[in-house]
Amino acid sequence: MKEKDTAEPIKVGDMEPCVFEELLLFMYTDRISDDKRGADKNAVMQHLLVAADRYGLGRLRLMCEVELCRGIDAPRVATTLALAEQHRCAHLKDACLTYVASQDVLGAVMETDGFKHLAASCPLVLVEILDKIVKGKRL
């Protein structure tokens, strides 16, 4: 590699340092850390899922999906759903749709910036949300 002949550090410009650390941890140990909590962990898992998808790390991608499923709540479900749609994460997408359809949270979700982003970037998902809600009411 070209970098081995220079003393300059290698810069990864499209990834936060904490996400890169998680990526390296996974590559060396086949695990992800569990010391992060709350919104910070959710954001790291979202960015890590994007990195896993970019670099073809299927197992890491699945691990991120599982962690993101555990963190679904009204303020974050729309951004998580948009991420699932954009990166073809069927399990995560279904978990988000089920959450929105099964809880009385749609009004709160619709007021988030994440919902506005979802509506603009993935408008067909809105139809899927409505379809899931209607199917849930029939049961």
Backbone as CSV, one residue per row, in Angstrom:
resi,resn,N_x,N_y,N_z,CA_x,CA_y,CA_z,C_x,C_y,C_z
1,MET,0.824,-1.184,0.000,0.000,0.000,0.000,0.867,1.247,0.000
2,LYS,0.364,2.261,-0.600,1.079,3.524,-0.687,1.372,4.104,0.693
3,GLU,0.449,3.936,1.638,0.584,4.533,2.957,1.765,3.991,3.752
4,LYS,2.206,2.772,3.469,3.284,2.181,4.255,4.613,2.897,4.031
5,ASP,4.754,3.611,2.928,5.997,4.304,2.629,6.044,5.724,3.189
6,THR,4.970,6.170,3.791,4.935,7.523,4.343,4.698,7.464,5.843
7,ALA,5.057,8.525,6.502,4.845,8.603,7.951,3.513,9.270,8.287
8,GLU,2.776,9.662,7.278,1.500,10.336,7.495,0.455,9.347,7.995
9,PRO,-0.391,9.810,8.899,-1.478,8.937,9.341,-2.513,8.758,8.229
10,ILE,-3.197,7.646,8.255,-4.262,7.385,7.291,-5.535,8.023,7.833
11,LYS,-6.188,8.814,6.996,-7.400,9.502,7.418,-8.611,8.821,6.814
12,VAL,-9.570,8.547,7.670,-10.851,8.021,7.230,-11.839,9.162,7.437
13,GLY,-12.143,9.880,6.381,-12.913,11.112,6.500,-14.408,10.946,6.575
14,ASP,-14.928,9.783,6.248,-16.382,9.623,6.199,-16.943,8.866,7.395
15,MET,-16.184,8.840,8.497,-16.608,8.061,9.652,-16.107,8.714,10.930
16,GLU,-16.989,8.783,11.927,-16.600,9.314,13.235,-15.600,8.363,13.892
17,PRO,-14.674,8.897,14.689,-13.687,8.037,15.355,-14.307,6.921,16.189
18,CYS,-15.389,7.205,16.911,-16.000,6.159,17.747,-16.594,5.040,16.889
19,VAL,-17.078,5.370,15.704,-17.621,4.354,14.799,-16.481,3.527,14.226
20,PHE,-15.385,4.177,13.878,-14.219,3.456,13.356,-13.658,2.518,14.420
21,GLU,-13.642,2.971,15.669,-13.179,2.111,16.763,-14.061,0.872,16.885
22,GLU,-15.371,1.067,16.780,-16.296,-0.066,16.836,-16.065,-1.013,15.660
23,LEU,-15.826,-0.458,14.499,-15.557,-1.267,13.309,-14.303,-2.112,13.509
24,LEU,-13.254,-1.487,14.019,-12.015,-2.228,14.298,-12.214,-3.279,15.380
25,LEU,-12.959,-2.932,16.431,-13.233,-3.895,17.493,-13.918,-5.126,16.919
26,PHE,-14.897,-4.914,16.071,-15.586,-6.042,15.465,-14.638,-6.869,14.608
27,MET,-13.831,-6.203,13.798,-12.946,-6.920,12.884,-11.914,-7.767,13.621
28,TYR,-11.497,-7.305,14.790,-10.493,-8.053,15.547,-11.083,-9.041,16.552
29,THR,-12.308,-8.788,17.024,-12.848,-9.624,18.101,-14.187,-10.274,17.772
30,ASP,-14.804,-9.913,16.655,-16.116,-10.426,16.257,-17.197,-10.050,17.274
31,ARG,-17.065,-8.892,17.881,-18.087,-8.416,18.811,-18.165,-6.896,18.720
32,ILE,-19.223,-6.348,19.303,-19.351,-4.898,19.420,-19.425,-4.575,20.903
33,SER,-18.987,-3.387,21.253,-18.964,-3.026,22.672,-20.378,-2.770,23.161
34,ASP,-20.565,-2.968,24.441,-21.874,-2.725,25.026,-21.810,-1.666,26.115
35,ASP,-20.768,-0.850,26.090,-20.600,0.157,27.142,-21.279,1.482,26.829
36,LYS,-21.803,1.649,25.630,-22.497,2.886,25.290,-23.965,2.749,25.667
37,ARG,-24.591,3.861,26.022,-25.990,3.829,26.447,-26.800,4.901,25.720
38,GLY,-28.092,4.647,25.660,-29.049,5.652,25.208,-28.895,6.099,23.771
39,ALA,-29.146,7.395,23.565,-29.137,7.978,22.225,-27.771,7.859,21.578
40,ASP,-26.710,7.971,22.377,-25.363,7.861,21.841,-25.147,6.487,21.227
41,LYS,-25.555,5.444,21.909,-25.393,4.084,21.393,-26.202,3.916,20.118
42,ASN,-27.412,4.437,20.097,-28.252,4.324,18.922,-27.602,4.996,17.718
43,ALA,-27.056,6.187,17.912,-26.405,6.903,16.813,-25.180,6.149,16.322
44,VAL,-24.400,5.617,17.249,-23.209,4.848,16.856,-23.633,3.611,16.079
45,MET,-24.670,2.918,16.538,-25.141,1.712,15.849,-25.663,2.048,14.457
46,GLN,-26.326,3.195,14.314,-26.797,3.592,12.989,-25.620,3.814,12.037
47,HIS,-24.616,4.543,12.509,-23.438,4.808,11.667,-22.636,3.535,11.419
48,LEU,-22.593,2.660,12.406,-21.874,1.399,12.250,-22.582,0.505,11.243
49,LEU,-23.905,0.527,11.234,-24.650,-0.238,10.243,-24.321,0.248,8.834
50,VAL,-24.244,1.556,8.668,-23.894,2.130,7.366,-22.489,1.657,6.949
51,ALA,-21.541,1.688,7.880,-20.174,1.238,7.583,-20.155,-0.248,7.259
52,ALA,-20.895,-1.043,8.023,-20.944,-2.488,7.779,-21.510,-2.771,6.395
53,ASP,-22.526,-2.031,6.013,-23.106,-2.195,4.683,-22.106,-1.789,3.607
54,ARG,-21.425,-0.677,3.818,-20.454,-0.178,2.846,-19.314,-1.167,2.623
55,TYR,-18.840,-1.792,3.696,-17.681,-2.679,3.598,-18.064,-4.155,3.509
56,GLY,-19.332,-4.452,3.348,-19.764,-5.826,3.139,-19.582,-6.733,4.344
57,LEU,-19.773,-6.200,5.536,-19.624,-6.975,6.765,-21.016,-7.405,7.229
58,GLY,-21.507,-8.485,6.641,-22.874,-8.939,6.878,-23.184,-9.255,8.325
59,ARG,-22.257,-9.928,9.008,-22.513,-10.278,10.408,-22.605,-9.019,11.272
60,LEU,-21.725,-8.059,11.047,-21.780,-6.807,11.798,-23.074,-6.071,11.504
61,ARG,-23.473,-6.098,10.278,-24.724,-5.449,9.892,-25.900,-6.051,10.653
62,LEU,-25.945,-7.371,10.755,-27.015,-8.036,11.503,-26.953,-7.698,12.990
63,MET,-25.748,-7.633,13.534,-25.590,-7.277,14.947,-26.105,-5.860,15.209
64,CYS,-25.811,-4.952,14.288,-26.307,-3.580,14.419,-27.822,-3.543,14.333
65,GLU,-28.394,-4.327,13.429,-29.851,-4.389,13.313,-30.482,-4.836,14.626
66,VAL,-29.909,-5.858,15.250,-30.440,-6.361,16.518,-30.383,-5.271,17.580
67,GLU,-29.249,-4.585,17.681,-29.116,-3.508,18.677,-30.091,-2.375,18.398
68,LEU,-30.261,-2.022,17.143,-31.188,-0.944,16.805,-32.634,-1.351,17.084
69,CYS,-32.968,-2.612,16.892,-34.316,-3.096,17.228,-34.584,-2.933,18.717
70,ARG,-33.581,-3.147,19.523,-33.741,-3.002,20.979,-33.951,-1.545,21.390
71,GLY,-33.490,-0.610,20.570,-33.563,0.803,20.930,-34.690,1.568,20.273
72,ILE,-35.646,0.864,19.678,-36.747,1.558,18.998,-37.629,2.274,20.023
73,ASP,-37.835,3.554,19.780,-38.761,4.348,20.581,-39.341,5.442,19.689
74,ALA,-40.331,6.147,20.188,-41.038,7.142,19.371,-40.120,8.223,18.787
75,PRO,-39.191,8.803,19.567,-38.359,9.858,18.986,-37.398,9.378,17.888
76,ARG,-37.020,8.091,17.909,-36.011,7.612,16.957,-36.527,6.651,15.907
77,VAL,-37.756,6.208,16.005,-38.226,5.164,15.103,-38.231,5.608,13.639
78,ALA,-38.550,6.848,13.359,-38.617,7.310,11.965,-37.231,7.333,11.324
79,THR,-36.223,7.821,12.040,-34.870,7.825,11.455,-34.353,6.403,11.302
80,THR,-34.690,5.547,12.261,-34.267,4.152,12.163,-34.965,3.470,10.989
81,LEU,-36.220,3.784,10.780,-36.966,3.223,9.650,-36.390,3.688,8.317
82,ALA,-36.045,4.964,8.222,-35.419,5.479,6.992,-34.097,4.766,6.729
83,LEU,-33.310,4.577,7.774,-32.031,3.871,7.643,-32.261,2.437,7.175
84,ALA,-33.236,1.765,7.774,-33.547,0.383,7.395,-33.971,0.299,5.930
85,GLU,-34.751,1.252,5.498,-35.198,1.272,4.101,-34.026,1.516,3.149
86,GLN,-33.192,2.475,3.488,-32.077,2.838,2.609,-31.016,1.748,2.509
87,HIS,-30.880,0.941,3.559,-29.843,-0.097,3.563,-30.429,-1.505,3.488
88,ARG,-31.695,-1.596,3.087,-32.349,-2.878,2.865,-32.228,-3.824,4.060
89,CYS,-32.588,-3.331,5.232,-32.554,-4.114,6.473,-33.980,-4.542,6.792
90,ALA,-34.386,-5.682,6.250,-35.778,-6.125,6.345,-36.229,-6.341,7.789
91,HIS,-35.396,-6.968,8.599,-35.762,-7.252,9.989,-35.968,-5.948,10.775
92,LEU,-35.050,-5.013,10.620,-35.143,-3.726,11.313,-36.348,-2.934,10.820
93,LYS,-36.570,-2.947,9.527,-37.717,-2.227,8.957,-39.019,-2.786,9.513
94,ASP,-39.143,-4.108,9.544,-40.358,-4.719,10.066,-40.561,-4.388,11.539
95,ALA,-39.480,-4.380,12.317,-39.581,-4.039,13.742,-40.069,-2.598,13.917
96,CYS,-39.571,-1.685,13.100,-40.003,-0.290,13.176,-41.472,-0.143,12.778
97,LEU,-41.867,-0.791,11.686,-43.259,-0.721,11.243,-44.196,-1.313,12.291
98,THR,-43.795,-2.412,12.886,-44.603,-3.053,13.924,-44.739,-2.141,15.132
99,TYR,-43.661,-1.479,15.519,-43.707,-0.563,16.661,-44.694,0.571,16.397
100,VAL,-44.583,1.193,15.246,-45.460,2.324,14.926,-46.913,1.870,14.855
101,ALA,-47.159,0.685,14.296,-48.523,0.195,14.124,-49.129,-0.327,15.418
102,SER,-48.302,-0.861,16.311,-48.852,-1.510,17.495,-48.948,-0.589,18.703
103,GLN,-48.275,0.502,18.692,-48.302,1.450,19.802,-49.168,2.650,19.409
104,ASP,-49.576,3.391,20.385,-50.334,4.602,20.106,-49.355,5.776,20.041
105,VAL,-48.398,5.679,19.113,-47.306,6.647,19.064,-47.222,7.411,17.747
106,LEU,-48.069,7.089,16.806,-47.925,7.689,15.480,-47.938,9.211,15.526
107,GLY,-48.807,9.799,16.336,-48.851,11.256,16.447,-47.530,11.837,16.921
108,ALA,-46.937,11.218,17.944,-45.645,11.687,18.458,-44.547,11.483,17.428
109,VAL,-44.592,10.372,16.717,-43.577,10.086,15.690,-43.664,11.114,14.569
110,MET,-44.878,11.460,14.167,-45.062,12.396,13.058,-44.541,13.796,13.363
111,GLU,-44.373,14.123,14.635,-43.871,15.445,15.000,-42.346,15.524,15.049
112,THR,-41.668,14.416,14.840,-40.206,14.416,14.914,-39.588,14.868,13.592
113,ASP,-38.364,15.374,13.682,-37.615,15.714,12.468,-37.326,14.461,11.655
114,GLY,-37.154,13.348,12.342,-36.912,12.081,11.661,-38.053,11.693,10.740
115,PHE,-39.290,11.976,11.164,-40.442,11.666,10.326,-40.450,12.548,9.080
116,LYS,-40.096,13.809,9.248,-40.022,14.707,8.089,-38.976,14.200,7.090
117,HIS,-37.844,13.746,7.626,-36.797,13.167,6.766,-37.312,11.900,6.085
118,LEU,-37.993,11.049,6.835,-38.545,9.810,6.279,-39.526,10.112,5.156
119,ALA,-40.413,11.055,5.385,-41.405,11.411,4.372,-40.752,11.941,3.104
120,ALA,-39.679,12.703,3.261,-38.997,13.274,2.098,-38.129,12.249,1.372
121,SER,-37.441,11.392,2.131,-36.480,10.480,1.500,-37.069,9.118,1.129
122,CYS,-38.099,8.683,1.823,-38.687,7.359,1.574,-40.216,7.446,1.625
123,PRO,-40.836,8.187,0.722,-42.279,8.408,0.825,-43.121,7.131,0.739
124,LEU,-42.654,6.130,0.056,-43.434,4.893,-0.054,-43.522,4.146,1.273
125,VAL,-42.595,4.413,2.176,-42.643,3.776,3.489,-43.861,4.261,4.266
126,LEU,-44.309,5.474,3.990,-45.507,5.995,4.660,-46.723,5.128,4.328
127,VAL,-46.786,4.651,3.102,-47.863,3.747,2.703,-47.751,2.437,3.473
128,GLU,-46.523,1.957,3.656,-46.311,0.724,4.412,-46.728,0.893,5.877
129,ILE,-46.473,2.067,6.437,-46.900,2.335,7.818,-48.423,2.252,7.909
130,LEU,-49.099,2.934,6.990,-50.563,2.913,6.997,-51.097,1.503,6.785
131,ASP,-50.485,0.764,5.886,-50.903,-0.611,5.626,-50.746,-1.475,6.879
132,LYS,-49.648,-1.314,7.572,-49.405,-2.084,8.795,-50.425,-1.721,9.876
133,ILE,-50.761,-0.443,9.988,-51.753,-0.001,10.971,-53.124,-0.596,10.645
134,VAL,-53.515,-0.535,9.374,-54.815,-1.068,8.967,-54.871,-2.572,9.208
135,LYS,-53.835,-3.294,8.862,-53.809,-4.747,9.089,-53.873,-5.057,10.575
136,GLY,-53.216,-4.243,11.399,-53.255,-4.457,12.844,-54.638,-4.249,13.424
137,LYS,-55.400,-3.332,12.881,-56.755,-3.048,13.382,-57.725,-4.157,12.991
138,ARG,-57.427,-4.874,11.905,-58.293,-5.967,11.465,-58.168,-7.179,12.348
139,LEU,-57.054,-7.330,13.038,-56.847,-8.547,13.852,-57.648,-8.570,15.108
